[in-house]
Amino acid sequence: MFTRKELLKMRKLLIVIDMQNDFIDGALGTKEAEAIVDNVVAKIGQYDSKDVIATRDTHTEDYMNTMEGKHLPVIHCVKGTHGWEINDKVAAALGDAKIIDKPTFGSFDLVEEVKKICADDEVEVEMIGLCTDICVVSNALLLKAGVPNVEVSVDAACCAGVTPDSHNAALSTLGACHVNVN
């Protein structure tokens, strides 16, 4: 007799967080973010596009009037702008992968998408992208809360934080919350 887990094929998902121009070399770009682009492209190449989900930070023209805008008064990722677009190399690697626009750090839509996939498959999730200390950690913790029995990992070489120190602090927090840090 086989268990449900044994009958289901293990599916590995890759979640690519906010690899957008504004976070790489635009309004909020950093040299650390620029440095991970090729790693991210290589990682995406290890997955079938049906097993890749990307997120895109998405703001509107009234960004400065939002709670986030009041705390981070730098206009970025306004829908339809070059800064909002996914980096060209990353976009080419993503191909026809699903992209979820999110208006804030974490995405409940992403959690729901993973839950739908979990209904049919045994799933492991690997996460990469920007920024480790804001959107990567937010989405990883939402996934841990929304689908607590799914194994979640983060590839540190495919992530960058606002600063190297905040990147390392986020990795420590993720590890403490049972997210595997590779």
Contacts in CASP RR format, 6 or more apart in sequence:
PFRMAT RR
TARGET T0000
AUTHOR 0000-0000-0000
METHOD contacts of the structure
MODEL  1
MFTRKELLKMRKLLIVIDMQNDFIDGALGTKEAEAIVDNVVAKIGQYDSK
DVIATRDTHTEDYMNTMEGKHLPVIHCVKGTHGWEINDKVAAALGDAKII
DKPTFGSFDLVEEVKKICADDEVEVEMIGLCTDICVVSNALLLKAGVPNV
EVSVDAACCAGVTPDSHNAALSTLGACHVNVN
5 122 0 8 1.000
8 120 0 8 1.000
8 121 0 8 1.000
8 122 0 8 1.000
9 121 0 8 1.000
9 122 0 8 1.000
10 121 0 8 1.000
10 122 0 8 1.000
10 123 0 8 1.000
10 124 0 8 1.000
11 51 0 8 1.000
11 117 0 8 1.000
11 121 0 8 1.000
11 122 0 8 1.000
11 123 0 8 1.000
11 124 0 8 1.000
12 47 0 8 1.000
12 51 0 8 1.000
12 123 0 8 1.000
12 124 0 8 1.000
12 125 0 8 1.000
12 126 0 8 1.000
13 47 0 8 1.000
13 51 0 8 1.000
13 52 0 8 1.000
13 53 0 8 1.000
13 114 0 8 1.000
13 117 0 8 1.000
13 123 0 8 1.000
13 124 0 8 1.000
13 125 0 8 1.000
13 126 0 8 1.000
14 43 0 8 1.000
14 44 0 8 1.000
14 46 0 8 1.000
14 47 0 8 1.000
14 51 0 8 1.000
14 52 0 8 1.000
14 53 0 8 1.000
14 125 0 8 1.000
14 126 0 8 1.000
14 127 0 8 1.000
14 128 0 8 1.000
15 52 0 8 1.000
15 53 0 8 1.000
15 54 0 8 1.000
15 55 0 8 1.000
15 110 0 8 1.000
15 114 0 8 1.000
15 125 0 8 1.000
15 126 0 8 1.000
15 127 0 8 1.000
15 128 0 8 1.000
15 139 0 8 1.000
16 40 0 8 1.000
16 44 0 8 1.000
16 52 0 8 1.000
16 53 0 8 1.000
16 54 0 8 1.000
16 55 0 8 1.000
16 90 0 8 1.000
16 94 0 8 1.000
16 97 0 8 1.000
16 128 0 8 1.000
16 129 0 8 1.000
17 54 0 8 1.000
17 55 0 8 1.000
17 127 0 8 1.000
17 128 0 8 1.000
17 129 0 8 1.000
17 130 0 8 1.000
17 135 0 8 1.000
17 136 0 8 1.000
17 139 0 8 1.000
18 55 0 8 1.000
18 56 0 8 1.000
18 57 0 8 1.000
18 77 0 8 1.000
18 129 0 8 1.000
18 130 0 8 1.000
18 131 0 8 1.000
18 135 0 8 1.000
19 37 0 8 1.000
19 40 0 8 1.000
19 54 0 8 1.000
19 86 0 8 1.000
19 87 0 8 1.000
19 90 0 8 1.000
19 129 0 8 1.000
19 130 0 8 1.000
20 56 0 8 1.000
20 57 0 8 1.000
20 77 0 8 1.000
20 83 0 8 1.000
20 84 0 8 1.000
20 85 0 8 1.000
20 86 0 8 1.000
20 87 0 8 1.000
20 130 0 8 1.000
21 82 0 8 1.000
21 83 0 8 1.000
21 84 0 8 1.000
21 85 0 8 1.000
21 86 0 8 1.000
21 87 0 8 1.000
22 28 0 8 1.000
22 29 0 8 1.000
22 57 0 8 1.000
22 76 0 8 1.000
22 77 0 8 1.000
22 83 0 8 1.000
22 84 0 8 1.000
23 29 0 8 1.000
23 33 0 8 1.000
23 57 0 8 1.000
23 76 0 8 1.000
23 77 0 8 1.000
23 130 0 8 1.000
23 131 0 8 1.000
24 33 0 8 1.000
24 34 0 8 1.000
24 37 0 8 1.000
24 87 0 8 1.000
24 130 0 8 1.000
25 33 0 8 1.000
25 34 0 8 1.000
26 76 0 8 1.000
26 83 0 8 1.000
27 74 0 8 1.000
27 75 0 8 1.000
27 76 0 8 1.000
27 83 0 8 1.000
28 74 0 8 1.000
28 76 0 8 1.000
28 131 0 8 1.000
28 162 0 8 1.000
30 160 0 8 1.000
30 161 0 8 1.000
30 162 0 8 1.000
30 163 0 8 1.000
32 160 0 8 1.000
32 161 0 8 1.000
32 164 0 8 1.000
32 167 0 8 1.000
33 130 0 8 1.000
33 131 0 8 1.000
33 160 0 8 1.000
33 161 0 8 1.000
35 160 0 8 1.000
36 128 0 8 1.000
36 129 0 8 1.000
36 130 0 8 1.000
36 157 0 8 1.000
36 158 0 8 1.000
36 159 0 8 1.000
36 160 0 8 1.000
37 87 0 8 1.000
37 89 0 8 1.000
37 90 0 8 1.000
38 89 0 8 1.000
39 128 0 8 1.000
39 155 0 8 1.000
39 157 0 8 1.000
39 158 0 8 1.000
40 90 0 8 1.000
40 93 0 8 1.000
40 128 0 8 1.000
40 129 0 8 1.000
40 158 0 8 1.000
41 89 0 8 1.000
41 90 0 8 1.000
41 92 0 8 1.000
41 93 0 8 1.000
43 126 0 8 1.000
43 128 0 8 1.000
43 155 0 8 1.000
43 158 0 8 1.000
44 52 0 8 1.000
44 90 0 8 1.000
44 93 0 8 1.000
44 94 0 8 1.000
44 97 0 8 1.000
45 93 0 8 1.000
49 94 0 8 1.000
49 95 0 8 1.000
49 96 0 8 1.000
49 97 0 8 1.000
50 97 0 8 1.000
52 94 0 8 1.000
52 97 0 8 1.000
52 98 0 8 1.000
53 97 0 8 1.000
53 98 0 8 1.000
53 99 0 8 1.000
53 100 0 8 1.000
53 110 0 8 1.000
53 113 0 8 1.000
53 114 0 8 1.000
54 86 0 8 1.000
54 90 0 8 1.000
54 94 0 8 1.000
54 97 0 8 1.000
54 98 0 8 1.000
54 99 0 8 1.000
54 100 0 8 1.000
55 99 0 8 1.000
55 100 0 8 1.000
55 101 0 8 1.000
55 102 0 8 1.000
55 107 0 8 1.000
55 110 0 8 1.000
55 135 0 8 1.000
55 139 0 8 1.000
56 77 0 8 1.000
56 84 0 8 1.000
56 86 0 8 1.000
56 99 0 8 1.000
56 100 0 8 1.000
56 101 0 8 1.000
56 102 0 8 1.000
57 76 0 8 1.000
57 77 0 8 1.000
57 84 0 8 1.000
57 102 0 8 1.000
57 135 0 8 1.000
58 77 0 8 1.000
58 79 0 8 1.000
58 84 0 8 1.000
58 101 0 8 1.000
58 102 0 8 1.000
58 103 0 8 1.000
59 66 0 8 1.000
59 68 0 8 1.000
59 75 0 8 1.000
59 76 0 8 1.000
59 77 0 8 1.000
59 78 0 8 1.000
59 79 0 8 1.000
59 84 0 8 1.000
59 103 0 8 1.000
60 78 0 8 1.000
60 79 0 8 1.000
61 78 0 8 1.000
63 69 0 8 1.000
63 75 0 8 1.000
63 76 0 8 1.000
63 78 0 8 1.000
64 70 0 8 1.000
64 73 0 8 1.000
64 75 0 8 1.000
68 104 0 8 1.000
68 105 0 8 1.000
76 83 0 8 1.000
77 83 0 8 1.000
77 84 0 8 1.000
78 84 0 8 1.000
79 101 0 8 1.000
85 91 0 8 1.000
86 94 0 8 1.000
86 99 0 8 1.000
98 113 0 8 1.000
100 107 0 8 1.000
100 109 0 8 1.000
100 110 0 8 1.000
100 113 0 8 1.000
102 109 0 8 1.000
102 110 0 8 1.000
105 134 0 8 1.000
105 135 0 8 1.000
105 138 0 8 1.000
105 139 0 8 1.000
106 135 0 8 1.000
106 138 0 8 1.000
106 139 0 8 1.000
106 142 0 8 1.000
107 139 0 8 1.000
107 142 0 8 1.000
108 142 0 8 1.000
110 139 0 8 1.000
110 142 0 8 1.000
110 143 0 8 1.000
111 142 0 8 1.000
111 143 0 8 1.000
111 145 0 8 1.000
111 146 0 8 1.000
111 147 0 8 1.000
114 123 0 8 1.000
114 125 0 8 1.000
114 143 0 8 1.000
114 147 0 8 1.000
114 150 0 8 1.000
115 146 0 8 1.000
115 147 0 8 1.000
117 123 0 8 1.000
118 147 0 8 1.000
118 150 0 8 1.000
123 147 0 8 1.000
123 150 0 8 1.000
124 150 0 8 1.000
124 151 0 8 1.000
124 152 0 8 1.000
124 153 0 8 1.000
125 143 0 8 1.000
125 150 0 8 1.000
125 151 0 8 1.000
125 152 0 8 1.000
125 153 0 8 1.000
126 152 0 8 1.000
126 153 0 8 1.000
126 154 0 8 1.000
126 155 0 8 1.000
127 136 0 8 1.000
127 139 0 8 1.000
127 140 0 8 1.000
127 143 0 8 1.000
127 152 0 8 1.000
127 153 0 8 1.000
127 154 0 8 1.000
127 155 0 8 1.000
127 159 0 8 1.000
128 136 0 8 1.000
128 154 0 8 1.000
128 155 0 8 1.000
128 158 0 8 1.000
128 159 0 8 1.000
129 135 0 8 1.000
129 136 0 8 1.000
129 158 0 8 1.000
129 159 0 8 1.000
129 160 0 8 1.000
130 136 0 8 1.000
130 159 0 8 1.000
130 160 0 8 1.000
130 161 0 8 1.000
131 159 0 8 1.000
131 160 0 8 1.000
131 161 0 8 1.000
131 162 0 8 1.000
131 166 0 8 1.000
131 167 0 8 1.000
132 154 0 8 1.000
132 156 0 8 1.000
132 159 0 8 1.000
132 160 0 8 1.000
132 161 0 8 1.000
132 166 0 8 1.000
132 167 0 8 1.000
132 170 0 8 1.000
132 171 0 8 1.000
133 161 0 8 1.000
133 162 0 8 1.000
133 163 0 8 1.000
133 166 0 8 1.000
133 167 0 8 1.000
133 169 0 8 1.000
133 170 0 8 1.000
134 161 0 8 1.000
134 162 0 8 1.000
136 154 0 8 1.000
136 159 0 8 1.000
136 170 0 8 1.000
137 170 0 8 1.000
137 173 0 8 1.000
137 174 0 8 1.000
140 152 0 8 1.000
140 154 0 8 1.000
140 174 0 8 1.000
140 177 0 8 1.000
140 179 0 8 1.000
141 177 0 8 1.000
141 179 0 8 1.000
143 150 0 8 1.000
143 152 0 8 1.000
144 152 0 8 1.000
144 177 0 8 1.000
144 178 0 8 1.000
144 179 0 8 1.000
151 180 0 8 1.000
152 178 0 8 1.000
152 179 0 8 1.000
152 180 0 8 1.000
153 179 0 8 1.000
153 180 0 8 1.000
153 181 0 8 1.000
153 182 0 8 1.000
154 171 0 8 1.000
154 174 0 8 1.000
154 179 0 8 1.000
154 180 0 8 1.000
154 181 0 8 1.000
154 182 0 8 1.000
155 182 0 8 1.000
156 167 0 8 1.000
156 171 0 8 1.000
156 181 0 8 1.000
156 182 0 8 1.000
157 182 0 8 1.000
159 167 0 8 1.000
159 171 0 8 1.000
160 167 0 8 1.000
161 167 0 8 1.000
161 170 0 8 1.000
171 181 0 8 1.000
174 181 0 8 1.000
175 181 0 8 1.000
END
